[in-house]
């Protein structure tokens, strides 16, 4: 079973009397009357990050991936709680100083504040982050409409290449190694777009597990399908160099996750305001596809307008 099957079969029924839980089928808890939004994520060494050789970089990646859950809902994060398990080697004085320095930098960057947490001894390193924000409204999952346009912010695939470099599965020059590793540890969160989403997005999610995987999660309880156009899916100039050099295929890099960009749908009538917002904020927003009737199978078209298959839709936790 994968994580979503477990939630649906065993835990969702426990939340039926609590509307704020959103049936455990969204990234957040939303109590509308209290204007309260909460999200929780756990990160385990060897699963969510390779190792703890760079604790200052790992903790930044963890914090950003956690608050991304709120940002994609149209909510600015305000508070966070952090709990960690580890031993005296992992939580050495040197590492703790690096961690606290990075946390301070992230707090200043995103105007968030540490409010509490927990620490326990364990030989297995993990962190759990709870993020808190406040808003009257959010952008929900499963609110896409037939014929909606599909949009994504920023570029996709850089983080995956960074992971491949760290795992020594791909060899690049010094400049490209540094670029992609930095993108892996420092995802570009579109926090300035957060509140604007509420004015045009029908539904949204952040891309954590992969473009296709997260797109399907975003509409998983709706009788809808989608079309995507590979040529419109945005990648960086550096990744495009690798694609042009045939080091990697574009289709193989754009749905591997860890991008933390915002994936959303909007009515065609909103395209003008979306691109105006893109220009005014200096945030790249690309129209990459269309929401279709569920009688059509999901389709991805290449540059020649041919339907192509995607072998890897993204990441799933399997038990």
Buried (B, 14 or more C-beta within 10 A) or exposed (E): EEEBEBBBEEEBEEBEEEEBBBBBBBBBBBBEEEBBBBBBBBBBBEEBBBEBEBBBBBBBBBBBBBBBBBBBBBBBBBBBBBBBBBEEEBBEEEBEEBBEEBBEBBBEEBEBEBEEBEEEEEEEBBBBBBBBBBBEBBBBBBBBEEEBBBBBBBBBBBBBBBBBBBEEEBEBEEEBBEBBBEBBBBBBBBBBBBBBBBEBBBBBBBBBBBBBBBBBBBBEEBEBBBBBBBEBBBBBEBBBEBBEEEBBEBBBBBBBBBBBBBBBBBEEEBBEEBBEBBEEEEBBBBBBBBBBEBEEEBBBBEEEEEEBEBEEBBBEEEE
